């Protein structure tokens, strides 16, 4: 079985929403890149990122957090991204 950890991003933080409600979130980390490193160190073989602000806005919002994660991860593991991507150019 392959477990794929997800990092949900809201306002630059790693969060979990309560029942999908953007106004009710729990912050798990203020440092998304450090959270990605933590998952890699725990043995993750890939990551799934979700730009929650982007999903609600219809366009990417947490670009700096995503870039920080990608810089931390480098080419160690594949990273999948969702949220706010509505066209091929994005």
Secondary structure, DSSP 8 states (H G I E B T S, - for coil): ----EEEEEETTEEEEEETTEEEEEEEEES-HHHHHHHHHHTT-SEEEEEEHHHHHHTS---HHHHHHHHHHHTTSSEEEEESS--SS--
